[in-house]
Amino acid sequence: MSGLLKVSSNPHIRSKVTTNGIMMAVVLALLPAAGFGIYHFGPRALMIILLSIASTVGTEFLFGLYKKKMTITDLSAVVTGLLLAMNLPVSVPWWMPVMGGVFAILVVKMLFGGLGQNFMNPALAARCFLLISFPAQMTDFSYDTFTGATPLAALKAGESVNVMDMIIGKTAGTIGETSVIALLIGACILILLGIIDLRIPGSYIVTFVLFVGLFGGHGFDPAYLSAQVAGGGLMLGAFFMATDYVTRPITIKGQYLFGIFLGIMTGIFRIFGPAAEGVSYAIILGNLIVPLIEKITWPKAFGKGGKRYGK
């Protein structure tokens, strides 16, 4: 028994990583995709991004004044506003990012206790709220030269798509989802900084590819699978929203199980659902079952559930 480790009372060693630092890294990682969205769609995309961020930060600031506890300095509201804007079509009216930002911060985040207490990703919850409330505006991707359907909609209709254009970003879509290259640059930044790892994104994308290959009707056709992976919000969701510290499982096995669940649900929504996309709904549903995932994957405490030492 003398060789057993002893756990001393606090204080324990604290990490130098702060919430502010993590959020700053996420903002930095999102800049390539956001910047490409502004270049791709023009000044209106910048306006949508600024309005969304202003609404999230402003809502948290006003709530902080009411509660006499200011939390905007942790930059989580900035991340929420930026992610929300990147999930919106550039053609939406100006008041929609404002409404979505207020909903994300006030309803999904602050009324549940603030950062760390929200049970689903605020940006995705706001996007789903807007999509349910205003489906016509949220599915209108026509803007200037982009008047056709999104690549995923074209795939669902049986049409061919240009995968290279999808990888570069020369397609219709939301502000932040079109360029796979820009999103992967941001993902590499987060991985190199140690903010995220590949457990959730890797299991998510691999499971999705297997599901689409088995049930998509095209087998494991590389062109079709590449288009499904590059299209829509899969890359944005897998690396930047499914990995959210607050709404993902904290157990290692749970993170793999979470990614597998997201891959299956995204495949179901895309292949069998009426819409061409399904990442947002898949992640929201995944957020809701995180407590169950953690319950079944939580490791037993040392010595609990087994025979006593020496017996």
Helices and strands as residue ranges (DSSP letters): H 19-41, H 43-67, G 72-74, H 76-86, H 95-102, I 103-109, G 110-112, H 122-133, H 135-138, H 151-156, H 163-168, H 180-192, H 199-215, H 222-230, H 234-236, I 237-241, H 252-272, H 279-288, H 290-297
